[in-house]
């Protein structure tokens, strides 16, 4: 299911990017973006908020990029005392941390916390718990919580637990996928509405339909934007340039969550 999740994430992110321009601009992109670079969809971070808790201290970090103007706030709590860390070096380290936070590399949340700890000047081994919320320019957000030693409690930290994907077009057509993995087993449901009518897949049939679309939604290295949009339209039966809503909610076994929320 990891490849299925990746495929849907790429699709939703691509839709959110196309939603920022007109259909004509989509069909005639600038030469510099002729090819689909999936990794670049994850690189532009608008906001980053995190809380890092040590035994005797707590740090609150806020990073905000507003049209290229970056603001950083670092607050340190010791007991009942709270101070704002105003040193330029501290702010620069947080900015560098965020700029280098390439989520396309599939960083684990442990690695994110380790790098954030280094930026704050604390030892990663001293971090007892932490949480982070990241918002990307393309309408996606990533959030997670971290507790020291929890990784050993999960056999497969990034096993898919929940998936809820919705793509809806202005003509009423849509593609909905729901997937839930719990102690009672797997629940899967797919609903597809095209000009040919409504199709509903449940259980095994739903899993087969999910795997059918998987390969069709991952772009090859030399795929152009035009080609990829046509590819997605063919696979889902929904014209990408007509999509008005793209919502994707994913939760993994280690409680990392990824949300894409786009409305044209």
Secondary structure, DSSP 8 states (H G I E B T S, - for coil): -HHHHHHHHHHHHHHHHHTTS-HHHHHT--GGGSB--GGGGGT-EEEEEEEEE-SS-EEEEEEEEETTEEEEEEEEEETTEEEEE--HHHHHHHHHHHHT--GGG---HHHHHHHHHHHHT--GGG--EEEEEEEETTSEEEEEEEETTGGGG-SSTT-EEEEEEEEEETTS-EEEEEEEEETTEEEEEEEEEETTEEEEEEHHHHHHHHHHHHHHHS--TT-BHHHHHHHHHHHHSS-GGGEEEEEEEEEETT--EEEEEEE-
